[in-house]
Amino acid sequence: MEISDEQAAQALLRWYAEMGVDEAVAPQAADLYSWTATKPTPIAQTRTLARPAPNQAAPQTQPVTTEETQSTDAAIAAAEKIAAACDTYEALEAAVKSFEGCPLKSGAKNTVFTDGVVGADLLVIGEAPGRDEDQAGKPFIGRAGQLLDRMLASIGRTRTENTLISNIVFWRPPANRNPTPLETAVCRPFVDRLIELSTPKVILIAGGAPLQALLGITGIMRARGVWREIETANGTKVPTLPTYHPAFLLRQPAGKRLAWADLQSLAERLKDH
């Protein structure tokens, strides 16, 4: 039975909903005024054109251009200068919110900086804001954030009393993808300055992106549970424990046993301080 374009569109939207797609976003903001009016292509025809030919090679990833590298280097230099000039947490928060050097900001609704107690002896650094965080302007408030709260509560920690929470980038990546090394590099000076100003005794790294950005290590499976040390730009050193991101634990509940061991190690280290 042949279906109409409208029925095909409805079926496609249902499939998107089932797969969890809830927003249409792109890495860069679109200039709607530059678009020219064109006759829309029928959905059935679009599906036919989009189907790859047999044995067709996958498209190659475009390398980072010299212009992009130079732009990123300039943004990192600007972030370093701005962050170094911040003498208080309040000044740093205002600087991050006004910073325009990270390309993620153009597609985000809000800047997501921190939540919790500034000056707490535990600082948690995650990967990036998701949809809920982007809408509310606070880190870790969706399902993963709720699990993080339960994890912290199991060792007597809460964001309202004795924990500060942040991320390695402060704006939501499109479609909740992982932040790129260039994006984390631009935000790194602000993360370093947050560590220096909030003076945590211990840092908990949640996930692979902050692990790579802050410690230069890949592979959270191997790195989790092993104590290391973060050193910021001004030489501040803080004991650091990598563990699984709560979003990973929601997908892979079997990892909770290892995450619990990490939390016990974290609790013991905090006792020593």
C-alpha positions in Angstrom: 0.0 0.0 0.0 1.4 3.4 -1.0 1.6 6.0 1.8 1.2 9.7 1.5 3.9 12.2 2.2 2.0 13.3 5.3 1.9 9.7 6.6 5.6 9.3 5.9 6.4 12.4 7.8 4.3 11.3 10.8 6.1 7.9 10.8 9.5 9.7 10.7 8.6 11.9 13.6 7.4 8.9 15.6 10.7 7.2 15.0 12.7 10.3 16.0 10.7 10.5 19.3 11.3 6.8 20.0 15.0 7.3 19.4 15.1 10.3 21.8 15.5 13.0 19.3 13.7 16.1 20.7 15.5 19.1 19.2 16.8 20.2 15.8 20.2 21.7 16.4 23.4 22.3 14.5 27.0 23.1 15.5 26.6 26.7 14.3 23.7 29.1 14.6 21.7 29.4 11.3 21.1 32.7 9.6 17.5 32.3 8.6 17.5 35.6 6.7 20.1 34.3 4.2 17.9 31.4 3.1 16.2 31.7 -0.3 12.7 30.5 -0.9 12.8 27.1 -2.7 10.2 24.6 -3.5 10.3 21.9 -0.8 11.4 18.5 -2.0 8.7 15.8 -1.4 9.5 13.5 1.5 9.4 10.3 -0.5 11.9 11.8 -3.0 14.1 12.9 -0.1 14.2 9.4 1.2 15.2 8.1 -2.2 17.9 10.6 -2.7 19.3 10.1 0.8 19.7 6.4 0.4 23.4 5.6 -0.1 24.4 3.6 -3.2 25.7 0.0 -2.7 29.4 -0.1 -1.8 29.4 3.7 -1.5 32.3 4.9 0.7 31.5 6.7 3.9 32.1 10.5 3.8 35.5 11.5 5.1 35.8 13.6 8.2 37.0 17.1 7.4 40.3 17.9 9.0 40.7 21.0 11.2 41.8 23.9 9.1 44.6 26.3 9.8 42.0 29.1 10.2 40.1 27.0 12.8 43.3 26.3 14.7 44.3 29.9 14.7 40.9 31.0 15.9 41.0 28.4 18.7 44.5 29.5 19.7 43.2 33.1 19.9 40.2 32.0 22.0 42.4 30.1 24.4 44.7 33.0 24.8 41.8 35.3 25.5 40.3 32.8 28.0 43.7 32.5 29.8 44.0 36.3 30.1 40.4 36.8 31.3 40.5 33.9 33.8 43.8 35.1 35.3 42.3 38.5 35.9 39.4 37.1 38.0 40.2 37.4 41.7 36.9 36.1 43.0 34.4 33.3 42.2 31.8 36.0 41.3 34.1 37.7 38.9 34.9 34.3 37.3 31.2 33.4 36.9 30.5 36.8 35.2 33.5 36.3 32.9 32.4 32.9 31.8 28.8 34.1 31.1 30.1 37.0 29.0 32.8 34.9 27.1 32.2 34.6 23.4 35.2 32.5 22.4 33.6 29.0 22.6 31.6 28.1 19.5 29.2 26.0 21.7 27.7 29.2 23.1 25.9 30.2 19.9 23.7 27.1 20.0 23.0 27.0 23.7 20.1 28.6 25.7 22.1 29.2 28.9 25.6 29.2 30.3 25.9 26.3 32.8 28.7 27.1 35.2 28.4 25.6 38.7 25.9 24.5 41.3 26.6 23.8 45.0 28.8 25.3 47.7 31.8 27.5 46.5 34.7 26.6 48.7 33.5 23.0 49.5 36.3 20.5 49.9 34.8 18.3 47.1 34.6 19.5 43.5 32.9 17.3 40.9 33.7 18.0 37.2 31.6 16.3 34.6 31.5 16.4 30.8 29.0 18.9 29.4 25.4 20.2 30.0 22.5 18.3 28.6 19.1 19.4 27.6 17.7 19.8 31.1 20.9 21.6 32.3 20.8 23.9 29.2 17.3 24.9 30.0 17.8 25.5 33.7 21.4 26.9 33.6 22.6 24.4 36.3 24.8 21.3 35.9 23.6 17.8 36.6 19.9 18.2 37.2 18.5 15.6 34.7 18.4 11.9 35.2 22.2 11.7 35.4 22.2 14.5 37.9 19.6 12.8 40.1 21.8 9.7 40.1 24.9 11.8 41.0 23.0 13.2 43.9 22.2 9.7 45.2 25.8 8.7 44.7 27.0 11.6 46.7 24.4 11.1 49.4 25.7 7.6 49.9 28.9 9.1 51.3 27.3 12.0 53.1 27.7 14.6 50.4 25.1 17.0 49.0 25.4 20.0 46.6 23.6 22.2 49.2 26.1 21.5 52.0 29.5 20.3 51.1 30.0 19.8 47.3 30.5 22.0 44.3 29.6 20.7 40.8 30.7 21.9 37.4 31.6 20.6 33.9 34.6 20.7 31.5 32.6 22.9 29.1 29.8 25.4 30.1 27.5 25.1 27.1 25.5 22.3 25.7 27.0 20.5 22.6 24.6 19.9 19.7 22.5 16.8 20.2 24.3 16.0 23.4 27.5 14.9 21.6 30.8 14.8 23.5 32.7 18.1 23.6 35.6 18.2 21.2 39.3 18.7 22.3 39.2 22.2 20.9 36.1 23.1 22.8 37.5 21.8 26.1 40.8 23.5 25.5 39.0 26.9 25.2 37.1 26.3 28.5 40.1 24.8 30.4 41.5 28.2 31.6 38.2 28.9 33.4 38.1 25.4 34.9 41.7 25.9 36.2 40.7 29.2 37.7 37.6 27.7 39.3 39.8 25.1 41.0 42.2 27.8 42.2 39.5 30.1 43.5 37.3 27.4 45.1 40.3 25.5 46.7 38.8 22.0 46.8 40.7 19.4 48.7 39.7 16.6 46.3 38.3 16.5 42.7 36.0 13.8 41.4 36.2 13.5 37.6 33.0 12.1 36.1 33.5 10.7 32.6 36.0 10.4 29.7 35.9 14.0 28.4 37.1 15.7 31.6 39.6 12.9 32.1 41.2 13.7 28.8 40.9 17.5 29.1 42.3 17.7 32.7 44.7 14.8 32.9 45.6 14.1 29.2 44.5 10.5 29.7 42.1 8.5 27.5 40.1 5.4 28.5 37.9 5.9 31.5 37.5 2.1 31.9 41.2 1.8 32.7 41.7 5.1 34.5 38.7 5.0 36.9 39.5 4.3 40.5 43.1 5.4 40.3 44.1 8.5 42.2 46.0 11.1 40.3 46.8 14.8 40.6 45.5 17.8 38.6 47.9 20.7 38.2 46.5 24.1 37.2 48.2 26.9 35.3 49.5 28.6 38.4 50.8 25.3 39.9 47.9 24.4 42.2 47.8 20.6 42.7 44.7 18.7 43.8 44.2 15.0 44.3 41.8 13.7 41.7 39.8 10.5 41.3 38.3 9.6 37.9 35.0 7.6 37.8 32.2 6.7 35.5 29.8 9.5 34.4 26.3 8.9 35.9 24.9 8.9 32.4 27.0 5.9 31.6 25.8 4.1 34.7 22.2 4.7 33.6 23.0 2.8 30.4 25.3 0.2 32.0 24.0 -0.5 35.5 26.7 -3.2 35.9 29.2 -0.4 36.3 27.6 0.7 39.6 29.6 -1.8 41.6 32.9 -0.2 40.4 31.5 3.3 40.9 30.6 2.4 44.5 34.2 1.3 45.1 35.3 4.7 43.7 32.9 6.5 46.1 34.3 4.5 49.0 37.8 5.5 48.1 36.7 9.1 47.7 35.1 9.1 51.1 38.3 7.7 52.7 40.4 10.4 51.0 38.1 13.2 52.2 38.4 11.9 55.8 42.1 12.4 55.6 41.6 16.1 54.8 
